[in-house]
Amino acid sequence: MPDTPALSQILLELSDAIEELALLLAKQKVIDREESVKKLHLLTRKIKKLQTGDDSVKDKIRKKYKKGFINDYLNNRKIYTGKHINNLKVDQKLYQIADYLVDHYISLEEFYKKLKHHQNIKRDFVAHTNKSSLAYIRKWSRMLHDNKIIDAFALLDQDKIDIDIAQVSNATNYINGRWLEIFLRAELAKFMRRNINKISSFDIMAQVEVQLPDRKTSELDLLLMINKKIYWFECKSGQIGSKYYKIFRKHKEYLQLPEAQSFLLVPEMNLNQAEAVKKRSGMTLLYATQIEQQLKQYLLK
């Protein structure tokens, strides 16, 4: 994001451009059509540029990207990488589905858990719900259907909705927890763009296949370097059993990262779970419903 003086200037220019556009529209009937269209086009481009930010933001990002930093960090600890993603890009429609779930998690939680269960057993189901939640479930189901995460849905009456699950691996992976990884990457991308002037260097590795020092293979959800500090993120949309606590603790020991740089992201706040995660894995619990505030709290200290 631009600094405060630059932002003030951009807002001032934006205001002037909008005012000029309004005057032009008012006079459009008496101005030559071709000239009016030309001016409208130029003003629209100017407003769009001011709203999205100067191209220098992209230039700053490119200059600050230090590809290979995280890989070197891992190799120095005898962790070797395979396939991975080195950016935070996501499918925006899939992000919107995840974002809607997070924004309305209280209303959608019970339905989401039923959907997850039935997706895993490959069985259609009828969800019984209350009227206050039905509107959110119906809208979210529409989003899922439009993006082929479910095959069909139908409202049976005022408290029942029929769901036909999708018999494809992409749908299962998304419902099982890929949505939370997509949400995290999109939120981190927004955070970094907003704070680009505070970032001198960064590197990214997501969905990282690794060979650990014990020669076993595993996967790390996301590693982020900001200003030469490594942050590790894992996502868990369901219950965290002993198996995962053991895996996370082992990964943390191999990564040699402190609790304040080792994060486990879950859908919503649970203080009892936070204490368990701290004791059993040595990680800090993050909540999707509060991700923006928590990123500000833990990153760029």
C-alpha positions in Angstrom: 0.0 0.0 0.0 1.2 3.6 -0.6 2.4 5.5 2.4 0.0 8.1 4.0 1.0 11.2 2.0 0.9 9.2 -1.2 -2.5 7.8 -0.3 -3.8 11.3 0.4 -2.6 12.5 -3.0 -4.2 9.5 -4.7 -7.5 10.1 -2.9 -7.4 13.7 -3.9 -6.7 12.8 -7.5 -9.5 10.2 -7.4 -11.9 12.8 -6.1 -11.0 15.3 -8.8 -11.3 12.6 -11.5 -14.8 11.5 -10.3 -15.9 15.2 -10.1 -14.7 15.7 -13.7 -16.4 12.6 -14.8 -19.7 13.7 -13.3 -19.5 17.1 -15.1 -18.7 15.4 -18.3 -21.7 13.1 -18.0 -23.9 16.1 -17.3 -22.7 17.8 -20.4 -22.7 14.7 -22.6 -25.9 15.7 -24.5 -24.4 18.9 -25.8 -20.8 17.7 -26.4 -19.7 16.0 -29.6 -20.2 12.3 -29.2 -16.8 11.1 -30.3 -14.9 13.6 -28.1 -17.2 12.7 -25.1 -16.6 9.0 -25.5 -12.8 9.6 -25.8 -12.7 11.6 -22.6 -14.9 9.1 -20.8 -12.5 6.3 -21.7 -9.5 8.3 -20.5 -11.1 9.2 -17.2 -12.3 5.6 -16.6 -8.7 4.4 -17.1 -7.4 7.1 -14.7 -10.0 6.2 -12.0 -9.3 2.5 -12.4 -5.5 3.1 -12.0 -6.0 5.2 -8.9 -8.4 2.7 -7.3 -6.1 -0.3 -7.9 -2.8 1.5 -7.0 0.2 2.5 -9.0 2.1 0.0 -11.2 5.1 0.6 -8.9 3.5 -1.7 -6.3 4.1 -4.7 -8.7 7.6 -3.4 -9.4 8.3 -3.3 -5.6 7.0 -6.8 -5.2 9.2 -8.2 -8.0 12.3 -6.5 -6.6 11.7 -7.8 -3.1 11.0 -11.4 -4.0 14.0 -13.5 -3.0 13.3 -16.8 -4.6 15.3 -19.7 -3.1 15.7 -18.2 0.4 13.3 -20.7 2.0 14.7 -23.6 0.1 18.2 -22.8 1.3 16.9 -22.5 4.9 15.3 -26.0 4.6 18.4 -27.6 2.9 20.6 -26.3 5.7 18.4 -28.3 8.1 18.6 -31.4 5.9 15.0 -30.9 4.6 14.9 -31.3 0.9 12.0 -30.1 -1.3 10.1 -31.6 -4.2 7.0 -30.2 -5.9 5.6 -26.9 -4.5 3.9 -23.6 -5.4 6.0 -20.5 -5.2 3.2 -17.9 -5.1 0.0 -17.0 -3.3 -2.3 -17.0 -6.4 -5.6 -18.7 -6.0 -8.8 -19.3 -8.0 -10.9 -16.2 -6.9 -14.2 -18.1 -7.2 -12.9 -20.8 -4.9 -11.6 -18.1 -2.5 -15.0 -16.4 -2.5 -16.7 -19.7 -1.4 -14.1 -20.1 1.4 -14.5 -16.4 2.4 -18.3 -16.7 2.6 -18.0 -19.8 4.8 -15.6 -17.9 7.1 -17.8 -14.8 7.2 -20.9 -16.8 8.1 -19.3 -19.7 10.0 -21.7 -19.6 12.9 -24.6 -20.2 10.6 -22.8 -22.6 8.3 -20.7 -24.7 10.7 -23.2 -27.5 11.3 -24.1 -27.8 7.6 -20.4 -27.7 6.6 -19.5 -30.6 9.0 -22.4 -32.7 7.6 -21.3 -31.9 4.0 -17.7 -32.9 4.9 -18.9 -36.2 6.4 -21.1 -37.2 3.5 -18.6 -36.1 0.9 -16.1 -38.5 2.5 -18.6 -41.4 2.5 -19.8 -40.5 -1.0 -23.5 -40.2 0.0 -26.1 -37.6 -0.8 -28.0 -36.3 2.2 -30.8 -34.0 3.5 -29.7 -31.3 5.9 -32.2 -30.2 8.6 -31.6 -26.7 9.8 -33.3 -23.7 11.4 -34.8 -20.8 9.4 -32.2 -18.3 10.4 -29.4 -20.5 8.9 -31.3 -21.6 5.8 -30.7 -18.5 3.8 -26.9 -18.7 4.3 -26.9 -22.5 3.5 -28.9 -21.9 0.4 -26.6 -19.2 -0.9 -23.4 -21.1 0.0 -24.9 -24.2 -1.7 -25.5 -22.1 -4.9 -21.8 -21.1 -4.8 -20.7 -24.7 -4.4 -22.9 -25.9 -7.2 -21.8 -23.1 -9.6 -18.2 -24.2 -9.0 -18.9 -28.0 -9.3 -18.2 -28.7 -5.6 -21.6 -30.3 -5.3 -23.7 -31.7 -8.1 -27.1 -30.3 -7.0 -29.2 -28.9 -4.2 -32.9 -28.4 -3.7 -34.9 -26.7 -0.9 -37.5 -29.2 0.4 -39.3 -26.9 2.8 -38.5 -24.1 5.3 -36.0 -26.2 7.3 -34.7 -28.9 4.9 -32.3 -28.8 2.0 -31.3 -31.8 -0.2 -27.7 -32.1 -1.3 -26.2 -34.2 -4.1 -22.5 -34.4 -3.5 -20.0 -34.4 -6.4 -18.2 -37.7 -7.0 -14.9 -36.1 -8.0 -11.6 -35.8 -6.1 -11.4 -32.0 -6.6 -14.7 -31.6 -4.7 -13.6 -33.9 -1.9 -10.2 -32.2 -1.5 -11.8 -28.8 -1.4 -14.4 -29.7 1.2 -11.9 -31.7 3.3 -9.8 -28.7 3.9 -8.3 -27.3 0.6 -10.7 -24.4 1.0 -8.8 -23.3 4.2 -5.4 -23.4 2.4 -6.9 -21.3 -0.4 -8.3 -18.8 2.1 -5.0 -18.5 3.9 -3.0 -17.8 0.7 -5.5 -15.2 -0.5 -5.5 -13.5 2.9 -1.7 -13.5 3.0 -1.6 -12.0 -0.5 -3.8 -9.1 0.6 -1.8 -8.6 3.8 1.5 -8.4 1.9 0.1 -6.0 -0.7 -1.2 -3.7 2.1 2.1 -3.8 3.9 4.6 -3.9 0.9 6.4 -0.7 2.1 7.2 -2.5 5.4 8.6 -5.6 3.6 12.2 -5.5 2.4 12.3 -9.1 1.2 10.1 -12.1 1.0 9.8 -15.7 -0.4 7.0 -18.1 -0.6 6.6 -21.9 -0.8 3.2 -23.6 -0.6 2.0 -27.2 -0.7 5.6 -28.2 -0.3 6.6 -31.8 -0.7 9.6 -32.5 1.6 12.0 -35.2 2.5 12.7 -34.9 6.2 16.0 -35.6 8.0 14.7 -39.1 9.0 14.3 -39.8 5.2 10.5 -39.8 5.5 8.4 -37.7 3.1 5.7 -35.3 4.1 4.0 -32.0 3.1 4.1 -28.5 4.5 1.1 -26.3 3.8 2.9 -23.0 3.5 6.2 -21.4 4.3 6.6 -17.6 4.1 9.7 -15.5 4.6 9.3 -11.8 5.4 12.3 -9.7 6.1 14.5 -12.8 6.5 12.2 -14.4 9.1 10.6 -17.7 8.3 6.9 -18.4 9.1 5.3 -21.8 8.9 1.6 -22.3 8.4 -0.5 -25.5 8.6 -4.3 -25.7 8.1 -6.7 -28.0 9.8 -10.5 -27.7 9.1 -11.5 -30.6 11.4 -10.5 -32.3 14.6 -6.8 -32.4 15.5 -6.0 -35.9 16.9 -2.9 -37.3 18.4 -1.6 -38.3 15.0 -1.5 -34.7 13.8 -0.1 -33.3 17.0 2.8 -35.7 16.7 3.4 -34.8 13.1 3.3 -31.1 13.7 5.7 -31.3 16.7 8.2 -33.4 14.6 8.0 -30.9 11.7 8.5 -28.0 14.1 11.6 -29.6 15.6 13.1 -30.2 12.1 12.2 -26.6 11.0 13.8 -25.1 14.1 11.2 -22.4 14.4 9.8 -20.8 17.6 6.2 -20.9 18.6 5.6 -17.3 17.4 6.6 -18.3 13.9 4.8 -21.7 13.7 1.0 -21.4 13.0 -1.9 -23.8 12.9 -5.0 -22.2 11.2 -8.5 -23.5 12.1 -11.9 -22.1 11.1 -12.9 -20.4 14.3 -11.8 -19.4 17.8 -11.5 -22.1 20.4 -9.5 -21.1 23.5 -9.3 -24.7 24.9 -7.9 -25.9 21.5 -5.4 -23.0 21.5 -3.9 -24.2 24.8 -3.8 -27.8 23.6 -2.1 -26.8 20.3 0.5 -24.9 22.3 1.3 -27.7 24.7 1.1 -30.6 22.3 2.7 -29.2 19.1 4.4 -26.0 20.2 2.5 -23.9 17.7 0.3 -20.8 17.8 -3.3 -21.2 16.8 -4.8 -18.9 14.2 -8.5 -18.5 13.5 -9.9 -17.9 9.9 -12.6 -15.7 11.4 -9.9 -13.4 12.8 -7.1 -13.9 10.3 -6.6 -10.2 9.4 -6.1 -9.1 13.0 -3.8 -12.0 13.8 -1.6 -11.5 10.8 -1.1 -7.9 11.9 -0.3 -9.2 15.4 2.3 -11.8 14.5 3.9 -10.7 11.3 6.0 -7.6 10.8 6.6 -7.0 14.5 
